[in-house]
Amino acid sequence: MDENGLISSDNGEVSSDNVKEQPRNVYIWDMDETLILLRSLLDGSYAGAFHGLKDTRKGVEIGKQWENHILQICDDYFFYEEIENYNEPFLNSLTEYDDGRDLSNYDFENDGFTSPFDDSNKRKLAYRHRSIAEKYAKGVHDFLDQQTIKSWNDLYSSTDSYTDGWLSSAHALLEQVVEKNKVPTGNGPISAGSKSKNINVLVTSGH
């Protein structure tokens, strides 16, 4: 260990093999009514909590806009109508049935997908899960047009204003979580007192 508290190998280079394993912290995030708001806007309970200080009708209207936006993008890009009744705990749960086929020209509309009770349909469902995961990884800017993105951004801004910064606060919190979870890359030094590893799990009731 050098004078700066860095662990070095015999040749003077910092070695990650010598870094003491740090404890892992597991954080479970409830997306519903925590990171996002929807149901409490739709039923007016969010505004009701302010005892007349918030416009209930405006909150309900914002909630309806979110509901319409979410359903549209789920129907158009995430196979919602096809897979809504076949809940899986996470997108990788059917990986064993995915043969890794190139999906760039795959015809999802005519592949004969039905209830995934046999290996063939489980594979087709796994394809859909992989397609969804790939879209998430690339981000909405990869498949939404500029007008739709503007509509989403405008709704985000109006919601954030109505809720006194609820969404921007949640976003800032998640940014901090992501930043803290980054690990050193390349040949940079690894401190002996490096932060513990964090595992973040996002859960939702799905309705």
MIMARKE-286828 format. One line per field, with one value per residue (C-alpha): x, z, y; residue in three letters. Coordinates in Angstrom, 2 decimals. Example, Ala and Ser with C-alpha at 12.3 -4.5 7.8 and 13.67 -1.06 7.14 Angstrom:
2
X: [12.30; 13.67];
Z: [7.80; 7.14];
Y: [-4.50; -1.06];
residu: [ALA; SER];
This chain:
207
X: [0.00; 1.43; 1.31; -2.01; -3.74; -3.72; -3.07; -0.23; 1.11; 4.79; 5.46; 4.08; 0.74; -2.55; -4.27; -8.00; -7.35; -6.02; -8.94; -10.89; -14.39; -16.85; -20.33; -23.21; -26.19; -29.45; -31.96; -35.49; -37.28; -41.07; -41.77; -45.51; -46.39; -42.76; -40.57; -43.59; -47.15; -50.15; -52.93; -53.01; -53.34; -56.10; -58.22; -57.57; -55.97; -52.74; -54.56; -56.78; -53.74; -53.24; -56.74; -57.82; -54.43; -54.15; -56.55; -57.98; -59.39; -56.02; -54.30; -56.79; -56.30; -52.53; -53.00; -55.19; -52.57; -49.91; -52.18; -52.80; -49.12; -48.02; -50.61; -49.79; -46.07; -46.65; -49.03; -46.88; -43.44; -43.64; -46.21; -48.56; -51.73; -49.91; -48.10; -50.06; -51.54; -48.22; -46.41; -42.81; -40.79; -38.19; -37.24; -34.52; -36.71; -37.14; -33.54; -33.14; -35.69; -34.02; -31.76; -30.14; -31.72; -31.17; -34.43; -33.65; -35.96; -38.09; -41.82; -43.44; -46.88; -46.99; -44.98; -48.09; -47.43; -50.10; -50.25; -46.66; -47.33; -44.97; -41.32; -42.08; -44.26; -41.98; -39.22; -41.42; -42.20; -38.48; -37.89; -40.37; -38.72; -35.32; -36.71; -38.14; -34.84; -32.93; -35.28; -34.83; -31.06; -31.02; -33.47; -36.71; -34.91; -34.01; -37.61; -39.85; -40.23; -39.44; -43.09; -43.80; -40.69; -41.75; -45.19; -43.62; -41.26; -44.10; -46.15; -43.14; -42.69; -46.35; -46.44; -43.27; -44.70; -48.01; -46.29; -43.70; -40.77; -41.70; -40.36; -37.19; -36.40; -36.82; -34.66; -31.90; -32.01; -31.65; -28.77; -26.97; -27.60; -26.19; -23.14; -22.37; -22.70; -20.03; -16.81; -13.31; -12.43; -9.25; -5.95; -7.07; -6.16; -8.51; -8.66; -8.46; -11.30; -13.55; -17.30; -19.38; -21.19; -24.86; -27.52; -30.69; -33.90; -36.89; -40.27; -43.79; -47.22; -47.77; -51.14];
Z: [0.00; -0.92; 1.04; -0.55; 0.65; -2.75; -3.06; -5.44; -6.95; -6.95; -10.13; -8.62; -10.43; -8.61; -8.59; -8.21; -7.08; -3.78; -3.00; -0.03; -0.96; 0.21; 1.56; -0.87; -0.16; -1.80; -2.34; -3.45; -5.15; -5.40; -8.64; -8.07; -6.24; -5.18; -8.19; -10.34; -9.70; -11.60; -9.60; -6.98; -9.78; -11.51; -8.41; -6.99; -3.78; -4.47; -4.65; -1.73; 0.52; 0.14; 1.49; -1.29; -2.13; -5.32; -8.27; -8.23; -11.75; -13.15; -11.37; -12.76; -16.26; -15.94; -14.74; -17.74; -20.09; -18.50; -18.75; -22.45; -23.19; -21.33; -22.95; -26.40; -26.12; -24.54; -27.34; -30.15; -29.01; -26.05; -27.18; -24.33; -25.76; -26.57; -23.29; -20.58; -19.26; -19.14; -16.29; -15.60; -12.61; -14.89; -18.57; -18.36; -16.77; -20.09; -21.28; -21.35; -24.19; -26.22; -28.90; -29.67; -33.08; -34.86; -34.41; -36.71; -39.43; -37.27; -38.06; -34.63; -36.10; -37.98; -35.86; -34.48; -30.84; -28.45; -24.77; -23.72; -22.31; -24.64; -25.53; -28.94; -27.54; -24.55; -27.08; -28.92; -25.62; -24.82; -28.18; -27.20; -23.83; -25.51; -27.98; -25.10; -23.21; -26.29; -26.76; -23.12; -23.46; -26.52; -25.04; -26.38; -28.70; -30.83; -31.75; -30.92; -33.29; -32.20; -31.83; -29.48; -27.44; -27.14; -25.98; -23.28; -22.18; -21.97; -19.86; -17.61; -17.09; -16.33; -13.91; -12.17; -11.79; -10.43; -7.94; -6.76; -8.31; -7.46; -10.73; -10.88; -7.27; -8.04; -11.15; -9.18; -6.57; -9.21; -10.81; -7.46; -7.12; -10.59; -9.93; -6.64; -8.28; -10.91; -10.61; -11.68; -15.27; -17.30; -15.49; -12.90; -9.23; -6.93; -3.41; -0.49; 1.06; -1.99; -1.50; -0.97; -3.94; -4.35; -6.04; -6.99; -7.76; -9.29; -8.58; -9.72; -9.14; -12.89; -12.69];
Y: [0.00; 3.38; 6.62; 7.55; 4.42; 2.71; -1.00; -1.80; -5.00; -5.98; -4.02; -0.85; -0.93; -0.78; -4.16; -4.65; -8.23; -6.93; -4.68; -5.94; -7.02; -4.41; -5.21; -4.88; -2.68; -3.70; -0.89; -1.76; 1.13; 1.12; 2.95; 3.40; 6.62; 6.96; 7.67; 8.47; 9.58; 8.24; 6.63; 9.39; 11.94; 9.99; 9.48; 12.96; 11.72; 13.63; 16.95; 15.93; 15.63; 19.40; 20.20; 22.53; 24.05; 21.99; 22.04; 18.50; 18.70; 19.76; 16.88; 14.36; 15.75; 15.41; 11.83; 11.01; 12.41; 10.21; 7.18; 7.82; 8.43; 5.31; 3.04; 4.37; 3.75; 0.33; -0.67; 0.72; -0.43; -2.84; -5.45; -4.53; -6.07; -9.30; -9.89; -8.05; -11.31; -13.15; -11.47; -12.38; -11.14; -9.52; -9.25; -11.90; -14.56; -16.40; -16.11; -19.89; -20.03; -17.28; -18.77; -15.41; -15.03; -11.71; -9.78; -6.85; -8.23; -10.49; -10.34; -10.09; -9.47; -12.77; -15.20; -16.92; -16.02; -17.33; -18.30; -19.14; -22.60; -24.46; -23.93; -22.42; -19.64; -19.12; -18.47; -15.96; -14.23; -14.18; -12.47; -9.77; -9.30; -8.95; -6.43; -4.37; -4.50; -3.35; -0.41; 0.56; 0.36; 2.63; 5.14; 6.59; 9.00; 5.99; 5.15; 8.13; 11.08; 14.62; 15.63; 12.73; 13.46; 17.10; 16.00; 13.81; 16.58; 19.10; 16.70; 16.05; 19.79; 20.46; 17.51; 18.64; 22.13; 20.84; 18.50; 21.05; 19.20; 15.61; 14.15; 16.25; 15.34; 11.64; 12.04; 13.77; 11.02; 8.30; 10.20; 10.16; 6.43; 5.74; 7.91; 6.18; 2.79; 3.47; 1.47; 2.54; 1.64; 1.50; 1.80; 4.34; 3.80; 1.92; 3.25; 0.86; 2.82; 2.61; 2.83; -0.27; -1.76; -0.93; -3.03; -1.17; -3.05; -1.29; -2.90; -2.08; -3.55; -3.37; -1.63];
residu: [MET; ASP; GLU; ASN; GLY; LEU; ILE; SER; SER; ASP; ASN; GLY; GLU; VAL; SER; SER; ASP; ASN; VAL; LYS; GLU; GLN; PRO; ARG; ASN; VAL; TYR; ILE; TRP; ASP; MET; ASP; GLU; THR; LEU; ILE; LEU; LEU; ARG; SER; LEU; LEU; ASP; GLY; SER; TYR; ALA; GLY; ALA; PHE; HIS; GLY; LEU; LYS; ASP; THR; ARG; LYS; GLY; VAL; GLU; ILE; GLY; LYS; GLN; TRP; GLU; ASN; HIS; ILE; LEU; GLN; ILE; CYS; ASP; ASP; TYR; PHE; PHE; TYR; GLU; GLU; ILE; GLU; ASN; TYR; ASN; GLU; PRO; PHE; LEU; ASN; SER; LEU; THR; GLU; TYR; ASP; ASP; GLY; ARG; ASP; LEU; SER; ASN; TYR; ASP; PHE; GLU; ASN; ASP; GLY; PHE; THR; SER; PRO; PHE; ASP; ASP; SER; ASN; LYS; ARG; LYS; LEU; ALA; TYR; ARG; HIS; ARG; SER; ILE; ALA; GLU; LYS; TYR; ALA; LYS; GLY; VAL; HIS; ASP; PHE; LEU; ASP; GLN; GLN; THR; ILE; LYS; SER; TRP; ASN; ASP; LEU; TYR; SER; SER; THR; ASP; SER; TYR; THR; ASP; GLY; TRP; LEU; SER; SER; ALA; HIS; ALA; LEU; LEU; GLU; GLN; VAL; VAL; GLU; LYS; ASN; LYS; VAL; PRO; THR; GLY; ASN; GLY; PRO; ILE; SER; ALA; GLY; SER; LYS; SER; LYS; ASN; ILE; ASN; VAL; LEU; VAL; THR; SER; GLY; HIS];
